[in-house]
Amino acid sequence: MLKCTPHEIIKAVPDVQSVILPHNWFDDLVESQSVFTSLYEWMIKNGFVPPENEKKLHNRTYVGKKLFKKLLSAEKKRLRKKLKIKGDELDRAVSWSDLNSGPKTKIGGCNISGDVILVIPESSRQALGEFASKIYRKQNDTLINKIRINAAGATFYQWLLPQIERPDRVGDIARDAVNDDQFLRESIYYEEIKSYLISVGACTAAIESMKESWLEYIQKYPERVQPYAWCSECGGKLDVEMALLAWSMESQELYVLDAECLHKFLKLDKLLFRPMLGITEDDLKKLVEKDEVSELDAEDIIEQLKLWGILPIIPEEYDMNGIVGRKYTRRSISNSKRYDVLRRDKFQCVLCGASGREAYLLTGYNF
């Protein structure tokens, strides 16, 4: 069950009076009245409760779960001694005592943590109701997410299993994964699965199929993705907080680097850089507008960051069936992009190495 802290309640609900019991408070309890009644009388006597809140104090008093257990234990001890009862009869007596005069321990179905006492005045009831609704929605959303995760499987591979009958690329990679005993069935990282496919000689079409499947998967279940980055130089896995986005002032290329690899790069090239944490798609587009990076590199890195879970996937990037839509359907290449590709590949064919005036070089989006 979810918990809420006294600090959260005090922050959301105005005019809350907080009270802390002294350590020796339980030593002075009397047998003639309930522990809860003794609590309210002590609070009033010591001026912890304004006069306007004294009426029906037990309906306005909220205590942390830890303190409530102590109060309940003390009341059980008092009733056992006074009434000479035990077992189920004692449990029923304690329950009735709590029902009649015990303080509240939950808000919106959420247990209050700690051992603090909170008195919430009548004037703050509306704010309390709004806070309780917020807590309830949070608890309900958590439950729904848990059901969703269990329904389709927590890992990418488990999500793929029901997709094997699909007559598209997602179905293709699903069937390949099921038939591959070495497939990374527990992995939750795109880059790890992609590296595995490359290591076993998967064709470009298979890797593209995996990418489209992954994009659909994380669009449907973004809560399953743990954002991480991978260094462009050493290939190491990085916490987003430790990753740096760097770009060359000369070649306009973009890199994802750790601090050590950035230091090596700075010895060879003039780089600008910024932390990866907090970066947005608009930040990268502004670099293109300033002519600091190429549009081609910016598009590639944006897609990469989405695959890694660092940038969000927006629903409009998918069609109604959840399959990758126009955002990931490659368009014809402009002359400027064609030049960027040719320059990156040193104006030679990546397959045969042909170059010069006699070579007729074609560019496409599968590079």
TORKOL-617442 format. One record per residue (C-alpha): residue number from 1; z, y, x. Coordinates in steps of 0.2 Angstrom, whole numbers, plus 5000, padded with zeros to 4 digits. Layout:
BEGIN
<martor resi="NUM" zz="Z" yy="Y" xx="X"/>
...
# end
This chain:
BEGIN
<martor resi="1" zz="5000" yy="5000" xx="5000"/>
<martor resi="2" zz="4996" yy="5018" xx="5006"/>
<martor resi="3" zz="5010" yy="5029" xx="5012"/>
<martor resi="4" zz="5011" yy="5048" xx="5011"/>
<martor resi="5" zz="5023" yy="5058" xx="5022"/>
<martor resi="6" zz="5036" yy="5071" xx="5016"/>
<martor resi="7" zz="5026" yy="5084" xx="5027"/>
<martor resi="8" zz="5010" yy="5080" xx="5016"/>
<martor resi="9" zz="5020" yy="5083" xx="5000"/>
<martor resi="10" zz="5028" yy="5099" xx="5006"/>
<martor resi="11" zz="5011" yy="5106" xx="5012"/>
<martor resi="12" zz="5003" yy="5102" xx="4995"/>
<martor resi="13" zz="5017" yy="5106" xx="4983"/>
<martor resi="14" zz="5025" yy="5123" xx="4983"/>
<martor resi="15" zz="5044" yy="5126" xx="4982"/>
<martor resi="16" zz="5049" yy="5108" xx="4987"/>
<martor resi="17" zz="5068" yy="5107" xx="4992"/>
<martor resi="18" zz="5070" yy="5094" xx="5006"/>
<martor resi="19" zz="5087" yy="5087" xx="5010"/>
<martor resi="20" zz="5093" yy="5075" xx="5024"/>
<martor resi="21" zz="5109" yy="5064" xx="5021"/>
<martor resi="22" zz="5122" yy="5064" xx="5035"/>
<martor resi="23" zz="5125" yy="5047" xx="5044"/>
<martor resi="24" zz="5142" yy="5045" xx="5036"/>
<martor resi="25" zz="5137" yy="5049" xx="5018"/>
<martor resi="26" zz="5138" yy="5031" xx="5013"/>
<martor resi="27" zz="5156" yy="5029" xx="5019"/>
<martor resi="28" zz="5163" yy="5041" xx="5005"/>
<martor resi="29" zz="5156" yy="5032" xx="4990"/>
<martor resi="30" zz="5167" yy="5028" xx="4975"/>
<martor resi="31" zz="5167" yy="5013" xx="4965"/>
<martor resi="32" zz="5168" yy="5021" xx="4948"/>
<martor resi="33" zz="5151" yy="5029" xx="4947"/>
<martor resi="34" zz="5133" yy="5024" xx="4953"/>
<martor resi="35" zz="5127" yy="5028" xx="4970"/>
<martor resi="36" zz="5113" yy="5038" xx="4963"/>
<martor resi="37" zz="5125" yy="5049" xx="4953"/>
<martor resi="38" zz="5135" yy="5051" xx="4968"/>
<martor resi="39" zz="5120" yy="5057" xx="4977"/>
<martor resi="40" zz="5115" yy="5070" xx="4964"/>
<martor resi="41" zz="5133" yy="5077" xx="4963"/>
<martor resi="42" zz="5134" yy="5078" xx="4982"/>
<martor resi="43" zz="5117" yy="5088" xx="4982"/>
<martor resi="44" zz="5123" yy="5100" xx="4969"/>
<martor resi="45" zz="5141" yy="5102" xx="4977"/>
<martor resi="46" zz="5134" yy="5107" xx="4994"/>
<martor resi="47" zz="5121" yy="5119" xx="4987"/>
<martor resi="48" zz="5106" yy="5109" xx="4991"/>
<martor resi="49" zz="5099" yy="5111" xx="4974"/>
<martor resi="50" zz="5096" yy="5128" xx="4965"/>
<martor resi="51" zz="5104" yy="5129" xx="4948"/>
<martor resi="52" zz="5088" yy="5128" xx="4938"/>
<martor resi="53" zz="5084" yy="5111" xx="4946"/>
<martor resi="54" zz="5101" yy="5103" xx="4942"/>
<martor resi="55" zz="5096" yy="5098" xx="4924"/>
<martor resi="56" zz="5089" yy="5080" xx="4924"/>
<martor resi="57" zz="5090" yy="5080" xx="4943"/>
<martor resi="58" zz="5085" yy="5062" xx="4944"/>
<martor resi="59" zz="5068" yy="5065" xx="4937"/>
<martor resi="60" zz="5064" yy="5078" xx="4950"/>
<martor resi="61" zz="5071" yy="5069" xx="4965"/>
<martor resi="62" zz="5060" yy="5059" xx="4977"/>
<martor resi="63" zz="5066" yy="5049" xx="4991"/>
<martor resi="64" zz="5057" yy="5040" xx="5006"/>
<martor resi="65" zz="5056" yy="5021" xx="5005"/>
<martor resi="66" zz="5068" yy="5019" xx="5020"/>
<martor resi="67" zz="5082" yy="5029" xx="5012"/>
<martor resi="68" zz="5079" yy="5021" xx="4995"/>
<martor resi="69" zz="5082" yy="5004" xx="5002"/>
<martor resi="70" zz="5099" yy="5010" xx="5009"/>
<martor resi="71" zz="5104" yy="5018" xx="4992"/>
<martor resi="72" zz="5099" yy="5002" xx="4983"/>
<martor resi="73" zz="5109" yy="4991" xx="4995"/>
<martor resi="74" zz="5124" yy="5002" xx="4993"/>
<martor resi="75" zz="5122" yy="5001" xx="4974"/>
<martor resi="76" zz="5121" yy="4982" xx="4974"/>
<martor resi="77" zz="5137" yy="4981" xx="4985"/>
<martor resi="78" zz="5146" yy="4993" xx="4972"/>
<martor resi="79" zz="5141" yy="4983" xx="4957"/>
<martor resi="80" zz="5145" yy="4966" xx="4965"/>
<martor resi="81" zz="5163" yy="4972" xx="4969"/>
<martor resi="82" zz="5166" yy="4981" xx="4953"/>
<martor resi="83" zz="5158" yy="4969" xx="4940"/>
<martor resi="84" zz="5161" yy="4953" xx="4950"/>
<martor resi="85" zz="5143" yy="4947" xx="4948"/>
<martor resi="86" zz="5130" yy="4939" xx="4959"/>
<martor resi="87" zz="5113" yy="4931" xx="4959"/>
<martor resi="88" zz="5100" yy="4936" xx="4945"/>
<martor resi="89" zz="5114" yy="4944" xx="4935"/>
<martor resi="90" zz="5117" yy="4956" xx="4949"/>
<martor resi="91" zz="5099" yy="4959" xx="4952"/>
<martor resi="92" zz="5097" yy="4964" xx="4934"/>
<martor resi="93" zz="5112" yy="4976" xx="4935"/>
<martor resi="94" zz="5105" yy="4984" xx="4950"/>
<martor resi="95" zz="5088" yy="4986" xx="4941"/>
<martor resi="96" zz="5095" yy="4994" xx="4926"/>
<martor resi="97" zz="5105" yy="5006" xx="4937"/>
<martor resi="98" zz="5090" yy="5011" xx="4946"/>
<martor resi="99" zz="5080" yy="5013" xx="4930"/>
<martor resi="100" zz="5093" yy="5024" xx="4922"/>
<martor resi="101" zz="5097" yy="5036" xx="4936"/>
<martor resi="102" zz="5088" yy="5031" xx="4952"/>
<martor resi="103" zz="5076" yy="5043" xx="4961"/>
<martor resi="104" zz="5057" yy="5041" xx="4962"/>
<martor resi="105" zz="5050" yy="5033" xx="4978"/>
<martor resi="106" zz="5031" yy="5035" xx="4974"/>
<martor resi="107" zz="5018" yy="5048" xx="4971"/>
<martor resi="108" zz="5001" yy="5043" xx="4964"/>
<martor resi="109" zz="5005" yy="5025" xx="4967"/>
<martor resi="110" zz="5009" yy="5029" xx="4986"/>
<martor resi="111" zz="5026" yy="5026" xx="4994"/>
<martor resi="112" zz="5034" yy="5040" xx="5002"/>
<martor resi="113" zz="5038" yy="5037" xx="5020"/>
<martor resi="114" zz="5054" yy="5041" xx="5030"/>
<martor resi="115" zz="5072" yy="5044" xx="5024"/>
<martor resi="116" zz="5071" yy="5062" xx="5017"/>
<martor resi="117" zz="5075" yy="5068" xx="5000"/>
<martor resi="118" zz="5063" yy="5080" xx="4990"/>
<martor resi="119" zz="5068" yy="5090" xx="4975"/>
<martor resi="120" zz="5052" yy="5096" xx="4966"/>
<martor resi="121" zz="5055" yy="5109" xx="4953"/>
<martor resi="122" zz="5047" yy="5110" xx="4936"/>
<martor resi="123" zz="5037" yy="5124" xx="4941"/>
<martor resi="124" zz="5028" yy="5114" xx="4953"/>
<martor resi="125" zz="5023" yy="5099" xx="4942"/>
<martor resi="126" zz="5005" yy="5104" xx="4941"/>
<martor resi="127" zz="5003" yy="5105" xx="4959"/>
<martor resi="128" zz="5012" yy="5088" xx="4960"/>
<martor resi="129" zz="5000" yy="5081" xx="4948"/>
<martor resi="130" zz="4985" yy="5087" xx="4958"/>
<martor resi="131" zz="4992" yy="5079" xx="4974"/>
<martor resi="132" zz="4996" yy="5063" xx="4965"/>
<martor resi="133" zz="4978" yy="5062" xx="4958"/>
<martor resi="134" zz="4971" yy="5065" xx="4976"/>
<martor resi="135" zz="4982" yy="5051" xx="4983"/>
<martor resi="136" zz="4977" yy="5039" xx="4969"/>
<martor resi="137" zz="4958" yy="5043" xx="4972"/>
<martor resi="138" zz="4961" yy="5040" xx="4991"/>
<martor resi="139" zz="4969" yy="5023" xx="4987"/>
<martor resi="140" zz="4956" yy="5019" xx="4975"/>
<martor resi="141" zz="4942" yy="5023" xx="4987"/>
<martor resi="142" zz="4950" yy="5013" xx="5001"/>
<martor resi="143" zz="4951" yy="4998" xx="4989"/>
<martor resi="144" zz="4933" yy="5000" xx="4984"/>
<martor resi="145" zz="4927" yy="5001" xx="5002"/>
<martor resi="146" zz="4937" yy="4985" xx="5006"/>
<martor resi="147" zz="4928" yy="4976" xx="4992"/>
<martor resi="148" zz="4911" yy="4982" xx="4998"/>
<martor resi="149" zz="4914" yy="4976" xx="5015"/>
<martor resi="150" zz="4920" yy="4959" xx="5010"/>
<martor resi="151" zz="4906" yy="4958" xx="4997"/>
<martor resi="152" zz="4892" yy="4959" xx="5010"/>
<martor resi="153" zz="4900" yy="4954" xx="5026"/>
<martor resi="154" zz="4908" yy="4965" xx="5039"/>
<martor resi="155" zz="4896" yy="4963" xx="5053"/>
<martor resi="156" zz="4877" yy="4967" xx="5054"/>
<martor resi="157" zz="4873" yy="4948" xx="5055"/>
<martor resi="158" zz="4884" yy="4944" xx="5040"/>
<martor resi="159" zz="4874" yy="4958" xx="5030"/>
<martor resi="160" zz="4858" yy="4951" xx="5036"/>
<martor resi="161" zz="4861" yy="4933" xx="5029"/>
<martor resi="162" zz="4857" yy="4938" xx="5011"/>
<martor resi="163" zz="4841" yy="4947" xx="5016"/>
<martor resi="164" zz="4831" yy="4932" xx="5022"/>
<martor resi="165" zz="4821" yy="4931" xx="5006"/>
<martor resi="166" zz="4815" yy="4949" xx="5008"/>
<martor resi="167" zz="4796" yy="4950" xx="5011"/>
<martor resi="168" zz="4798" yy="4965" xx="5023"/>
<martor resi="169" zz="4803" yy="4968" xx="5041"/>
<martor resi="170" zz="4822" yy="4967" xx="5036"/>
<martor resi="171" zz="4818" yy="4949" xx="5030"/>
<martor resi="172" zz="4809" yy="4945" xx="5046"/>
<martor resi="173" zz="4823" yy="4950" xx="5057"/>
<martor resi="174" zz="4835" yy="4941" xx="5045"/>
<martor resi="175" zz="4826" yy="4925" xx="5047"/>
<martor resi="176" zz="4825" yy="4927" xx="5066"/>
<martor resi="177" zz="4843" yy="4930" xx="5067"/>
<martor resi="178" zz="4848" yy="4915" xx="5057"/>
<martor resi="179" zz="4837" yy="4904" xx="5067"/>
<martor resi="180" zz="4844" yy="4910" xx="5084"/>
<martor resi="181" zz="4860" yy="4902" xx="5089"/>
<martor resi="182" zz="4863" yy="4915" xx="5102"/>
<martor resi="183" zz="4861" yy="4930" xx="5091"/>
<martor resi="184" zz="4876" yy="4942" xx="5093"/>
<martor resi="185" zz="4884" yy="4938" xx="5076"/>
<martor resi="186" zz="4900" yy="4947" xx="5079"/>
<martor resi="187" zz="4892" yy="4963" xx="5087"/>
<martor resi="188" zz="4894" yy="4980" xx="5077"/>
<martor resi="189" zz="4884" yy="4990" xx="5089"/>
<martor resi="190" zz="4865" yy="4993" xx="5088"/>
<martor resi="191" zz="4863" yy="4995" xx="5107"/>
<martor resi="192" zz="4871" yy="4978" xx="5111"/>
<martor resi="193" zz="4860" yy="4969" xx="5098"/>
<martor resi="194" zz="4844" yy="4979" xx="5104"/>
<martor resi="195" zz="4848" yy="4974" xx="5122"/>
<martor resi="196" zz="4850" yy="4956" xx="5118"/>
<martor resi="197" zz="4833" yy="4956" xx="5109"/>
<martor resi="198" zz="4825" yy="4963" xx="5124"/>
<martor resi="199" zz="4834" yy="4951" xx="5136"/>
<martor resi="200" zz="4826" yy="4936" xx="5126"/>
<martor resi="201" zz="4809" yy="4944" xx="5126"/>
<martor resi="202" zz="4808" yy="4950" xx="5108"/>
<martor resi="203" zz="4792" yy="4959" xx="5104"/>
<martor resi="204" zz="4790" yy="4977" xx="5100"/>
<martor resi="205" zz="4788" yy="4972" xx="5081"/>
<martor resi="206" zz="4805" yy="4962" xx="5081"/>
<martor resi="207" zz="4814" yy="4977" xx="5089"/>
<martor resi="208" zz="4807" yy="4989" xx="5076"/>
<martor resi="209" zz="4812" yy="4977" xx="5062"/>
<martor resi="210" zz="4829" yy="4977" xx="5069"/>
<martor resi="211" zz="4830" yy="4996" xx="5070"/>
<martor resi="212" zz="4824" yy="4998" xx="5052"/>
<martor resi="213" zz="4837" yy="4985" xx="5046"/>
<martor resi="214" zz="4851" yy="4993" xx="5056"/>
<martor resi="215" zz="4846" yy="5010" xx="5048"/>
<martor resi="216" zz="4847" yy="5003" xx="5031"/>
<martor resi="217" zz="4863" yy="4994" xx="5035"/>
<martor resi="218" zz="4872" yy="5009" xx="5041"/>
<martor resi="219" zz="4865" yy="5020" xx="5027"/>
<martor resi="220" zz="4873" yy="5008" xx="5014"/>
<martor resi="221" zz="4889" yy="5005" xx="5024"/>
<martor resi="222" zz="4893" yy="5020" xx="5035"/>
<martor resi="223" zz="4911" yy="5016" xx="5036"/>
<martor resi="224" zz="4908" yy="5000" xx="5046"/>
<martor resi="225" zz="4900" yy="5009" xx="5061"/>
<martor resi="226" zz="4911" yy="5014" xx="5075"/>
<martor resi="227" zz="4902" yy="5028" xx="5084"/>
<martor resi="228" zz="4899" yy="5025" xx="5103"/>
<martor resi="229" zz="4886" yy="5032" xx="5115"/>
<martor resi="230" zz="4877" yy="5023" xx="5130"/>
<martor resi="231" zz="4873" yy="5032" xx="5146"/>
<martor resi="232" zz="4855" yy="5034" xx="5149"/>
<martor resi="233" zz="4857" yy="5031" xx="5168"/>
<martor resi="234" zz="4870" yy="5017" xx="5170"/>
<martor resi="235" zz="4869" yy="5009" xx="5152"/>
<martor resi="236" zz="4888" yy="5010" xx="5151"/>
<martor resi="237" zz="4896" yy="5011" xx="5134"/>
<martor resi="238" zz="4905" yy="5028" xx="5131"/>
<martor resi="239" zz="4918" yy="5035" xx="5119"/>
<martor resi="240" zz="4910" yy="5049" xx="5110"/>
<martor resi="241" zz="4923" yy="5061" xx="5117"/>
<martor resi="242" zz="4918" yy="5056" xx="5135"/>
<martor resi="243" zz="4899" yy="5057" xx="5132"/>
<martor resi="244" zz="4889" yy="5072" xx="5138"/>
<martor resi="245" zz="4872" yy="5078" xx="5132"/>
<martor resi="246" zz="4862" yy="5085" xx="5146"/>
<martor resi="247" zz="4844" yy="5091" xx="5148"/>
<martor resi="248" zz="4833" yy="5096" xx="5162"/>
<martor resi="249" zz="4827" yy="5114" xx="5164"/>
<martor resi="250" zz="4812" yy="5108" xx="5173"/>
<martor resi="251" zz="4805" yy="5093" xx="5163"/>
<martor resi="252" zz="4814" yy="5097" xx="5147"/>
<martor resi="253" zz="4820" yy="5079" xx="5146"/>
<martor resi="254" zz="4836" yy="5074" xx="5137"/>
<martor resi="255" zz="4849" yy="5062" xx="5143"/>
<martor resi="256" zz="4866" yy="5055" xx="5137"/>
<martor resi="257" zz="4877" yy="5054" xx="5152"/>
<martor resi="258" zz="4895" yy="5050" xx="5158"/>
<martor resi="259" zz="4903" yy="5062" xx="5170"/>
<martor resi="260" zz="4900" yy="5052" xx="5185"/>
<martor resi="261" zz="4881" yy="5050" xx="5181"/>
<martor resi="262" zz="4880" yy="5068" xx="5177"/>
<martor resi="263" zz="4887" yy="5072" xx="5194"/>
<martor resi="264" zz="4873" yy="5062" xx="5202"/>
<martor resi="265" zz="4860" yy="5070" xx="5192"/>
<martor resi="266" zz="4866" yy="5087" xx="5197"/>
<martor resi="267" zz="4862" yy="5083" xx="5215"/>
<martor resi="268" zz="4844" yy="5080" xx="5210"/>
<martor resi="269" zz="4840" yy="5091" xx="5196"/>
<martor resi="270" zz="4845" yy="5107" xx="5187"/>
<martor resi="271" zz="4854" yy="5101" xx="5171"/>
<martor resi="272" zz="4862" yy="5110" xx="5157"/>
<martor resi="273" zz="4874" yy="5100" xx="5147"/>
<martor resi="274" zz="4887" yy="5100" xx="5133"/>
<martor resi="275" zz="4900" yy="5088" xx="5126"/>
<martor resi="276" zz="4893" yy="5075" xx="5114"/>
<martor resi="277" zz="4908" yy="5077" xx="5102"/>
<martor resi="278" zz="4904" yy="5088" xx="5087"/>
<martor resi="279" zz="4885" yy="5089" xx="5090"/>
<martor resi="280" zz="4874" yy="5091" xx="5075"/>
<martor resi="281" zz="4855" yy="5089" xx="5072"/>
<martor resi="282" zz="4854" yy="5107" xx="5070"/>
<martor resi="283" zz="4861" yy="5110" xx="5088"/>
<martor resi="284" zz="4846" yy="5099" xx="5095"/>
<martor resi="285" zz="4833" yy="5108" xx="5084"/>
<martor resi="286" zz="4839" yy="5124" xx="5091"/>
<martor resi="287" zz="4836" yy="5118" xx="5109"/>
<martor resi="288" zz="4818" yy="5114" xx="5104"/>
<martor resi="289" zz="4816" yy="5132" xx="5096"/>
<martor resi="290" zz="4823" yy="5139" xx="5112"/>
<martor resi="291" zz="4810" yy="5129" xx="5122"/>
<martor resi="292" zz="4824" yy="5121" xx="5132"/>
<martor resi="293" zz="4819" yy="5103" xx="5127"/>
<martor resi="294" zz="4803" yy="5095" xx="5121"/>
<martor resi="295" zz="4802" yy="5091" xx="5102"/>
<martor resi="296" zz="4797" yy="5073" xx="5106"/>
<martor resi="297" zz="4813" yy="5070" xx="5116"/>
<martor resi="298" zz="4824" yy="5079" xx="5103"/>
<martor resi="299" zz="4817" yy="5068" xx="5089"/>
<martor resi="300" zz="4820" yy="5053" xx="5099"/>
<martor resi="301" zz="4838" yy="5057" xx="5103"/>
<martor resi="302" zz="4842" yy="5062" xx="5085"/>
<martor resi="303" zz="4836" yy="5045" xx="5080"/>
<martor resi="304" zz="4846" yy="5037" xx="5094"/>
<martor resi="305" zz="4862" yy="5046" xx="5089"/>
<martor resi="306" zz="4860" yy="5040" xx="5071"/>
<martor resi="307" zz="4858" yy="5023" xx="5076"/>
<martor resi="308" zz="4874" yy="5024" xx="5086"/>
<martor resi="309" zz="4883" yy="5032" xx="5071"/>
<martor resi="310" zz="4886" yy="5049" xx="5080"/>
<martor resi="311" zz="4875" yy="5058" xx="5068"/>
<martor resi="312" zz="4875" yy="5054" xx="5049"/>
<martor resi="313" zz="4861" yy="5046" xx="5040"/>
<martor resi="314" zz="4857" yy="5056" xx="5024"/>
<martor resi="315" zz="4851" yy="5047" xx="5008"/>
<martor resi="316" zz="4835" yy="5056" xx="5007"/>
<martor resi="317" zz="4829" yy="5047" xx="5023"/>
<martor resi="318" zz="4827" yy="5031" xx="5012"/>
<martor resi="319" zz="4817" yy="5026" xx="4997"/>
<martor resi="320" zz="4824" yy="5020" xx="4981"/>
<martor resi="321" zz="4825" yy="5002" xx="4987"/>
<martor resi="322" zz="4835" yy="5007" xx="5002"/>
<martor resi="323" zz="4821" yy="5003" xx="5014"/>
<martor resi="324" zz="4818" yy="5015" xx="5028"/>
<martor resi="325" zz="4807" yy="5029" xx="5021"/>
<martor resi="326" zz="4796" yy="5043" xx="5027"/>
<martor resi="327" zz="4808" yy="5050" xx="5039"/>
<martor resi="328" zz="4805" yy="5034" xx="5050"/>
<martor resi="329" zz="4787" yy="5032" xx="5046"/>
<martor resi="330" zz="4777" yy="5039" xx="5061"/>
<martor resi="331" zz="4765" yy="5053" xx="5057"/>
<martor resi="332" zz="4749" yy="5058" xx="5067"/>
<martor resi="333" zz="4754" yy="5066" xx="5084"/>
<martor resi="334" zz="4751" yy="5084" xx="5088"/>
<martor resi="335" zz="4742" yy="5090" xx="5104"/>
<martor resi="336" zz="4759" yy="5096" xx="5111"/>
<martor resi="337" zz="4767" yy="5080" xx="5108"/>
<martor resi="338" zz="4753" yy="5070" xx="5115"/>
<martor resi="339" zz="4754" yy="5081" xx="5131"/>
<martor resi="340" zz="4773" yy="5077" xx="5132"/>
<martor resi="341" zz="4770" yy="5058" xx="5131"/>
<martor resi="342" zz="4756" yy="5059" xx="5144"/>
<martor resi="343" zz="4767" yy="5070" xx="5156"/>
<martor resi="344" zz="4781" yy="5058" xx="5154"/>
<martor resi="345" zz="4771" yy="5043" xx="5158"/>
<martor resi="346" zz="4763" yy="5052" xx="5173"/>
<martor resi="347" zz="4746" yy="5053" xx="5165"/>
<martor resi="348" zz="4743" yy="5034" xx="5167"/>
<martor resi="349" zz="4742" yy="5019" xx="5155"/>
<martor resi="350" zz="4759" yy="5011" xx="5154"/>
<martor resi="351" zz="4750" yy="4993" xx="5153"/>
<martor resi="352" zz="4737" yy="4993" xx="5166"/>
<martor resi="353" zz="4741" yy="5009" xx="5176"/>
<martor resi="354" zz="4723" yy="5017" xx="5174"/>
<martor resi="355" zz="4723" yy="5035" xx="5176"/>
<martor resi="356" zz="4711" yy="5049" xx="5181"/>
<martor resi="357" zz="4695" yy="5056" xx="5173"/>
<martor resi="358" zz="4688" yy="5038" xx="5171"/>
<martor resi="359" zz="4702" yy="5033" xx="5160"/>
<martor resi="360" zz="4703" yy="5035" xx="5141"/>
<martor resi="361" zz="4721" yy="5037" xx="5137"/>
<martor resi="362" zz="4727" yy="5034" xx="5119"/>
<martor resi="363" zz="4744" yy="5039" xx="5113"/>
<martor resi="364" zz="4754" yy="5032" xx="5099"/>
<martor resi="365" zz="4772" yy="5031" xx="5092"/>
<martor resi="366" zz="4776" yy="5014" xx="5099"/>
<martor resi="367" zz="4780" yy="5020" xx="5116"/>
# end
